[in-house]
Each structure stands twice: as structure tokens, then as C-alpha cells.
Amino acid sequence: MLEVYEKSVAELKNDMINLGMKVEQAVENAWKALEDKDIELAQRIYDGDDVIDDLVKNCMKKDLTISMMQGPVAADYRSLMATLKILSDLERIADHCADISHYVIHLEQTHHNVPLPQGIKEMYGVMASMVSDVIDFYKERGTSSQA
């Protein structure tokens, strides 16, 4: 039974790292698309949001399955519940990247030359650092209190 639990947690950890890297790439690309007004890159980001959404759903399903079927102890349970919150945040960040990409496309197609708002580069830096922190968390600790 413990072996099944550990395998499930390891799969979730790997999926979370993969998801985090995809969101990290979306954040980086959204900045490039916004700064360079790159319509093709913006379209790829916008189209890729469905892939991220599917990864989030898959991770949520695995997380809830572990929580319900394996009966984790308190520390592991808290970690699994924190994973659900992290998943929600990652999905929201990816959705914002898709929204930004949509606006880049719209503004370029309508030939509106809108300057970037002051402080936006710093905001992107904070967002990118949050995503990197999540990836680091899962690489170092994961969802198991024994890691």
C-alpha cells in the first residue's frame, strides 16, 4: 500500500514539475510577445493554454485521487491540499499569459501602438519568480513529507 502511495506521489511530483516548466515558458514567451509585439509567438501561447489546462486537470485528478484513496497522514494531506492551491494559481497565471497574448494579437492587427505600462517588466519578473519557486519546491521537496 505504501509503495502505491509513493509511486502516485512521485508521478504527481513529476507532473507538477512539467506543468511548472510549461507555465514558466508561457510567462517568458508572453513577455517576449508583448515586448516585441510578436503576433506568431502570441498565437502559440494562446493556443497552448488548452494544453496547460489539461495538465492542471490531470494533476488535480491525481492529487484528489491520492487524498481520497490513500488516506495520507496530516503532513502529507496538508501538502496535497497546498498542491491544489498551487495548481489553481498556475492555471490562473497561464490564463493571464493567454489573455495578454490575445491583446497583443488584437492590438497589432488593429495597428494600435500602445506603449507598455510603467512597471510591467518588474511585474513579469515577480510572476516568473513565483513560477520558478513552485518548480524548485517540487524538485526539492515534492508532495511527500519524506522527501
Secondary structure, DSSP 8 states (H G I E B T S, - for coil): -HHHHHHHHHHHHHHHHHHHHHHHHHHHHHHHHHHHT-HHHHHHHHHHHHHHHHHHHHHHHHHHHHHHHH---HHHHHHHHHHHHHHHHHHHHHHHHHHHHHHHHHHHHTT------TTHHHHHHHHHHHHHHHHHHHHHTTT-TT-
